[in-house]
């Protein structure tokens, strides 16, 4: 009998929670990380600060939720873009992941900065991290892209020798479980690939390419194309 009122309350609560998160990102976009406070959000929503605590007990809880939501949204979209192409198209899958990363960052620069850039003063993440599941999926996804390219790429790598001890033990355990044929050199390559994807996007988001080029997207695609060719793959 009372399922409809309960459903309505749940819907209104979910809508208010989404509004709180949207306002938090707007405040950060306008005033930087320091601008995210529950009191400021309550003021924007026309609520009392105590009412906000019914949704998020502390500002850190809100920040953790924001980071987890944002990181998860990127991983989901990147996985979908990658999986739209066949596994044998290793270069195309790398390009798809890279393009989705840039598109996601440009669609929500404040979110990108929250996940990858500006630290929130005084923020303490949970012991397992703010977005442990999404981070693990992103790491596995990127490493999987390199594992798919490794049969062609390994012959073109430098003579630098790597050992499993060069990497975080948790990362090593994950890689050896998911990609047992990938050697330590492949893990190093995955980190380098990530650096090349992330570097130009970060420069663009923080405005460092604004006066250098009218088309940073073209520069980015050229960079990723060059990366793909450096792995012995045809660029899409």
PyMOL commands that set and color helices and strands:
alter all, ss='L'
color gray80, all
select helices_A, chain A and resi 3-31+33-35+38-45+49-52+59-83+90-107+109-116+132-156+164-166+169-178+184-205+216-230
alter helices_A, ss='H'
color red, helices_A
deselect
rebuild
show_as cartoon
